[in-house]
Amino acid sequence: MRPLRLSLCCCLLLLIPPAFSQPAAAPATAPTEDAGFKPIFDGRTLSGWEGDPTYWRVEDGHLVGEVTPATLLKQNSFIIWRGGTTRDFELKLQYRITARGNSGINYRSVEIAGQPFALRGYQADLDGQDRNKPPLRHTGQNYEEKGRTFLARRGEIVRVDAAAKPVVIGSVGTSEALAATLKSDEWNDVHLIARGHVLTHLFNGRVMSIVVDDDAANRTTDGLLGVQVHVGPPMKVEFRHIRLKQL
């Protein structure tokens, strides 16, 4: 009987799948939603960024822009990323802004001659929850700084026609419902996607606005990236985990 038992054991071993007898090799890199994104802010210094040190600093690992009662602005001021340009890209970051804050993330932008740290171009708008104003009036919209101004309000899908006229062609939700997904004076996620002439702004996983820019005379396809402190009352805005993926 012993030879029979040995034969049965050998047969059973042959039936066991290889995954049980020998662990499979782990993949060299595990796929993640951030695959291809590279950090462009090191969390320690302003290396690769240029702005007015009166307003910009690094604190607790964050890129901080602050306007105080003693440093009120006469025009908006940006800190500009000098490590490259934004053409077709995705950008991910987190921001936190004070109640009376007003800021923005500019991309595909150009510097304005004679005006230090001033940019003209597409902007993902940011604002805080001011008790004296409607809730988060601007956050998520596409505003062209020093250009065609409002391209798409929060909740809108807009086609900018050849005559530079923004035409609403659809909706991603009401402005009020989308505002309810944003957190006042807390960290919020931003994901910007620019591919060709389609510009999409997502905040906290929700699409806030989409622009299809068919205005060939005024649209831009490449340019600088920067973040803003705005004219107005004292404010503070913070950015962290700034990551860029070129498409």
The 8 nearest C-alpha neighbors of each residue, nearest first, counted from 0:
[[1, 3, 2, 4, 5, 6, 7, 8],
 [0, 2, 4, 3, 5, 6, 7, 8],
 [3, 1, 5, 4, 0, 6, 7, 8],
 [2, 4, 6, 0, 1, 5, 7, 8],
 [5, 3, 7, 1, 6, 2, 8, 0],
 [6, 4, 2, 8, 3, 7, 9, 1],
 [5, 7, 3, 9, 4, 8, 10, 2],
 [6, 8, 10, 4, 9, 5, 11, 3],
 [9, 7, 11, 5, 10, 6, 12, 4],
 [8, 10, 6, 12, 7, 11, 5, 13],
 [9, 11, 7, 13, 8, 12, 6, 14],
 [12, 10, 14, 8, 13, 9, 7, 15],
 [11, 13, 9, 15, 14, 10, 8, 16],
 [12, 14, 10, 11, 15, 9, 16, 8],
 [13, 15, 11, 12, 16, 10, 9, 17],
 [14, 16, 12, 13, 17, 11, 19, 20],
 [17, 15, 18, 19, 14, 20, 13, 12],
 [16, 18, 20, 19, 21, 15, 22, 23],
 [19, 17, 21, 16, 22, 20, 23, 15],
 [20, 18, 17, 21, 16, 22, 15, 23],
 [19, 21, 17, 18, 22, 16, 15, 12],
 [20, 22, 18, 19, 17, 23, 16, 24],
 [23, 21, 18, 24, 19, 20, 17, 25],
 [24, 22, 18, 25, 21, 17, 19, 26],
 [23, 25, 22, 26, 27, 21, 18, 28],
 [24, 26, 23, 27, 28, 29, 22, 30],
 [27, 25, 28, 29, 24, 30, 23, 22],
 [26, 28, 25, 29, 24, 30, 23, 31],
 [29, 27, 26, 30, 25, 31, 34, 24],
 [28, 30, 26, 31, 27, 25, 34, 32],
 [31, 29, 28, 34, 32, 33, 26, 27],
 [32, 30, 33, 34, 29, 28, 35, 36],
 [31, 33, 34, 30, 35, 36, 29, 91],
 [34, 32, 31, 36, 35, 30, 37, 242],
 [35, 33, 31, 36, 32, 30, 244, 37],
 [34, 36, 244, 33, 37, 245, 243, 32],
 [37, 35, 244, 243, 33, 242, 34, 38],
 [36, 38, 242, 243, 244, 39, 35, 241],
 [39, 37, 242, 40, 241, 243, 36, 41],
 [38, 40, 242, 241, 37, 41, 243, 82],
 [41, 39, 42, 38, 241, 240, 45, 46],
 [40, 42, 43, 44, 39, 38, 46, 45],
 [43, 41, 60, 40, 61, 44, 57, 62],
 [44, 42, 41, 60, 57, 45, 58, 61],
 [45, 43, 46, 42, 57, 41, 40, 56],
 [44, 46, 48, 47, 57, 43, 56, 49],
 [47, 45, 44, 48, 40, 41, 49, 43],
 [46, 48, 81, 82, 80, 45, 49, 40],
 [49, 47, 80, 45, 79, 46, 81, 78],
 [50, 48, 79, 78, 80, 47, 81, 51],
 [51, 49, 78, 52, 77, 79, 116, 55],
 [50, 52, 53, 54, 55, 78, 49, 116],
 [53, 51, 55, 54, 50, 56, 49, 78],
 [54, 52, 51, 55, 70, 56, 65, 66],
 [53, 55, 65, 52, 64, 51, 66, 56],
 [56, 54, 64, 52, 63, 53, 51, 65],
 [57, 55, 63, 62, 58, 52, 64, 54],
 [56, 58, 62, 61, 63, 44, 60, 43],
 [57, 59, 61, 60, 56, 63, 62, 43],
 [60, 58, 61, 57, 42, 43, 62, 63],
 [59, 61, 42, 58, 43, 57, 62, 239],
 [62, 60, 239, 58, 59, 57, 238, 42],
 [61, 63, 57, 238, 237, 56, 239, 58],
 [64, 62, 237, 56, 55, 57, 61, 236],
 [65, 63, 55, 236, 54, 235, 228, 237],
 [64, 66, 235, 54, 234, 63, 67, 236],
 [65, 67, 233, 234, 70, 71, 54, 235],
 [66, 68, 233, 70, 69, 71, 65, 234],
 [69, 67, 70, 233, 71, 66, 232, 234],
 [68, 70, 67, 71, 66, 233, 72, 53],
 [71, 69, 67, 68, 66, 72, 53, 54],
 [72, 70, 68, 66, 69, 67, 73, 233],
 [73, 71, 230, 74, 70, 75, 231, 229],
 [72, 74, 230, 71, 75, 231, 229, 76],
 [75, 73, 72, 230, 76, 229, 117, 114],
 [74, 76, 229, 230, 228, 72, 117, 227],
 [75, 77, 116, 228, 117, 227, 74, 229],
 [78, 76, 227, 116, 226, 225, 79, 117],
 [77, 79, 50, 49, 225, 226, 48, 227],
 [80, 78, 225, 49, 48, 224, 77, 81],
 [79, 81, 48, 224, 82, 225, 47, 49],
 [82, 80, 47, 48, 83, 79, 49, 84],
 [81, 83, 47, 80, 84, 48, 39, 79],
 [84, 82, 81, 85, 80, 223, 224, 222],
 [83, 85, 223, 222, 86, 224, 221, 82],
 [84, 86, 222, 107, 221, 223, 106, 88],
 [85, 87, 221, 220, 88, 107, 84, 222],
 [86, 88, 194, 246, 193, 245, 85, 195],
 [89, 87, 245, 246, 193, 244, 86, 192],
 [88, 90, 192, 244, 191, 243, 193, 245],
 [91, 89, 243, 191, 190, 242, 244, 88],
 [92, 90, 190, 242, 189, 241, 243, 191],
 [93, 91, 241, 240, 189, 188, 239, 242],
 [92, 94, 188, 187, 239, 238, 189, 186],
 [95, 93, 238, 186, 237, 187, 239, 96],
 [94, 96, 186, 237, 185, 184, 236, 187],
 [97, 95, 236, 184, 127, 100, 235, 237],
 [96, 98, 100, 184, 127, 235, 99, 234],
 [99, 97, 127, 128, 129, 100, 184, 96],
 [100, 98, 129, 127, 97, 234, 128, 101],
 [101, 99, 234, 127, 97, 126, 98, 96],
 [100, 102, 126, 229, 125, 127, 99, 228],
 [103, 101, 125, 227, 228, 229, 126, 124],
 [102, 104, 124, 125, 227, 123, 226, 122],
 [103, 105, 226, 123, 122, 225, 124, 227],
 [106, 104, 122, 225, 224, 121, 226, 103],
 [105, 107, 224, 108, 223, 121, 85, 122],
 [222, 108, 106, 221, 223, 85, 120, 219],
 [107, 109, 120, 222, 223, 106, 119, 118],
 [110, 108, 119, 118, 222, 223, 111, 120],
 [111, 109, 118, 117, 112, 119, 108, 116],
 [110, 112, 114, 117, 118, 113, 109, 119],
 [111, 113, 114, 110, 115, 117, 109, 118],
 [112, 114, 115, 111, 117, 110, 116, 118],
 [115, 113, 112, 117, 111, 116, 110, 118],
 [114, 116, 117, 113, 111, 112, 76, 110],
 [115, 117, 77, 76, 50, 114, 118, 78],
 [118, 116, 115, 114, 76, 111, 110, 77],
 [119, 117, 110, 109, 111, 108, 120, 116],
 [118, 120, 144, 145, 108, 109, 146, 110],
 [121, 119, 108, 143, 144, 107, 122, 105],
 [122, 120, 143, 105, 106, 142, 144, 107],
 [121, 123, 105, 142, 104, 141, 143, 124],
 [122, 124, 104, 141, 103, 139, 140, 105],
 [123, 125, 103, 138, 139, 140, 122, 137],
 [126, 124, 138, 102, 103, 101, 137, 139],
 [125, 127, 101, 100, 138, 135, 102, 137],
 [128, 126, 98, 100, 99, 97, 96, 135],
 [127, 129, 98, 135, 134, 183, 130, 99],
 [130, 128, 98, 99, 131, 132, 127, 134],
 [131, 129, 132, 128, 133, 134, 98, 99],
 [130, 132, 129, 133, 128, 134, 99, 98],
 [133, 131, 129, 130, 134, 128, 136, 135],
 [132, 134, 136, 135, 131, 129, 130, 128],
 [135, 133, 136, 128, 132, 129, 178, 130],
 [136, 134, 128, 137, 138, 127, 126, 178],
 [135, 137, 134, 133, 138, 126, 132, 178],
 [136, 138, 135, 140, 124, 126, 125, 139],
 [139, 137, 125, 124, 126, 140, 135, 136],
 [140, 138, 207, 124, 153, 123, 200, 137],
 [139, 141, 153, 152, 124, 151, 138, 208],
 [142, 140, 151, 123, 150, 122, 124, 149],
 [143, 141, 149, 122, 148, 150, 121, 144],
 [142, 144, 121, 148, 120, 146, 147, 122],
 [143, 145, 119, 120, 146, 148, 142, 121],
 [146, 144, 119, 143, 148, 147, 120, 118],
 [145, 147, 143, 144, 148, 119, 120, 121],
 [146, 148, 143, 149, 145, 150, 144, 163],
 [147, 149, 143, 142, 146, 144, 150, 145],
 [150, 148, 142, 151, 143, 141, 147, 152],
 [149, 151, 141, 142, 165, 148, 143, 152],
 [152, 150, 141, 140, 155, 157, 149, 208],
 [153, 151, 140, 155, 154, 141, 208, 149],
 [152, 154, 140, 207, 174, 208, 155, 139],
 [155, 153, 172, 171, 174, 207, 173, 208],
 [156, 154, 170, 208, 152, 153, 151, 157],
 [155, 157, 209, 169, 170, 168, 167, 208],
 [158, 156, 167, 210, 166, 168, 151, 155],
 [157, 159, 211, 166, 165, 210, 212, 160],
 [160, 158, 165, 212, 164, 213, 163, 214],
 [159, 161, 213, 214, 163, 162, 164, 158],
 [160, 162, 214, 163, 213, 215, 159, 164],
 [161, 163, 160, 164, 214, 159, 216, 165],
 [164, 162, 160, 161, 214, 159, 165, 217],
 [163, 165, 159, 160, 162, 166, 161, 158],
 [166, 164, 159, 158, 150, 157, 160, 163],
 [167, 165, 158, 157, 159, 168, 164, 160],
 [166, 168, 157, 156, 169, 158, 155, 165],
 [169, 167, 157, 156, 166, 158, 170, 155],
 [170, 168, 156, 167, 155, 157, 171, 154],
 [169, 171, 155, 156, 172, 154, 168, 173],
 [170, 172, 154, 155, 206, 207, 156, 169],
 [173, 171, 154, 170, 174, 177, 176, 155],
 [172, 174, 176, 175, 154, 177, 171, 170],
 [173, 175, 154, 177, 153, 176, 178, 172],
 [174, 176, 178, 173, 177, 179, 134, 172],
 [177, 175, 179, 173, 178, 174, 172, 180],
 [176, 178, 174, 179, 180, 175, 173, 172],
 [179, 177, 175, 180, 181, 176, 174, 135],
 [178, 180, 176, 177, 181, 175, 182, 174],
 [181, 179, 178, 177, 182, 203, 176, 205],
 [182, 180, 178, 179, 183, 187, 203, 177],
 [183, 181, 185, 184, 187, 180, 186, 179],
 [182, 184, 185, 128, 127, 181, 98, 96],
 [183, 185, 97, 96, 95, 182, 98, 186],
 [186, 184, 95, 183, 182, 187, 96, 94],
 [185, 187, 95, 94, 93, 188, 182, 184],
 [186, 188, 93, 94, 203, 185, 182, 95],
 [189, 187, 93, 203, 202, 92, 94, 190],
 [188, 190, 202, 92, 91, 201, 93, 203],
 [189, 191, 91, 201, 90, 200, 202, 192],
 [192, 190, 200, 90, 89, 199, 201, 189],
 [191, 193, 89, 199, 198, 88, 194, 200],
 [194, 192, 198, 87, 88, 197, 199, 89],
 [195, 193, 87, 197, 196, 192, 198, 88],
 [194, 196, 197, 87, 193, 220, 198, 86],
 [195, 197, 212, 211, 194, 198, 213, 193],
 [196, 198, 211, 194, 195, 210, 193, 212],
 [197, 199, 193, 210, 209, 192, 196, 211],
 [198, 200, 209, 192, 191, 208, 193, 201],
 [199, 201, 191, 208, 207, 206, 139, 190],
 [202, 200, 206, 190, 205, 207, 189, 204],
 [201, 203, 189, 204, 205, 188, 190, 206],
 [204, 202, 188, 205, 187, 189, 201, 181],
 [203, 205, 202, 201, 206, 188, 190, 189],
 [206, 204, 201, 202, 203, 207, 177, 180],
 [205, 207, 201, 208, 200, 202, 171, 204],
 [206, 208, 139, 153, 154, 201, 200, 205],
 [209, 207, 155, 153, 154, 200, 140, 156],
 [208, 210, 199, 156, 198, 157, 200, 155],
 [211, 209, 157, 198, 197, 212, 158, 156],
 [212, 210, 197, 158, 196, 157, 159, 213],
 [211, 213, 159, 196, 214, 210, 158, 197],
 [214, 212, 160, 159, 161, 215, 211, 158],
 [213, 215, 161, 160, 163, 212, 216, 217],
 [216, 214, 218, 217, 213, 161, 212, 219],
 [215, 217, 214, 218, 161, 163, 162, 219],
 [218, 216, 215, 214, 219, 163, 147, 146],
 [219, 217, 215, 214, 216, 212, 220, 213],
 [220, 218, 221, 107, 217, 222, 108, 120],
 [219, 221, 86, 107, 218, 222, 195, 196],
 [222, 220, 86, 107, 85, 219, 84, 108],
 [107, 223, 221, 108, 84, 85, 109, 106],
 [222, 224, 108, 84, 107, 106, 85, 109],
 [223, 225, 106, 105, 80, 79, 85, 107],
 [226, 224, 79, 105, 78, 80, 77, 104],
 [227, 225, 104, 77, 78, 103, 105, 79],
 [228, 226, 77, 102, 103, 76, 229, 78],
 [227, 229, 102, 76, 75, 64, 77, 101],
 [230, 228, 75, 101, 102, 231, 227, 76],
 [229, 231, 72, 75, 74, 73, 232, 228],
 [230, 232, 229, 233, 72, 71, 101, 234],
 [231, 233, 234, 99, 230, 71, 68, 66],
 [234, 232, 67, 66, 68, 231, 71, 235],
 [235, 233, 100, 66, 65, 97, 99, 232],
 [234, 236, 65, 97, 64, 96, 100, 66],
 [235, 237, 96, 64, 95, 63, 65, 97],
 [238, 236, 63, 95, 94, 62, 61, 64],
 [239, 237, 94, 62, 61, 93, 63, 95],
 [238, 240, 61, 93, 241, 92, 62, 94],
 [241, 239, 92, 242, 93, 38, 238, 40],
 [242, 240, 92, 239, 38, 40, 91, 39],
 [243, 241, 38, 37, 91, 36, 39, 90],
 [244, 242, 90, 36, 37, 89, 38, 91],
 [245, 243, 36, 89, 88, 35, 246, 37],
 [244, 246, 88, 87, 89, 243, 86, 85],
 [245, 88, 87, 244, 89, 194, 86, 193]]
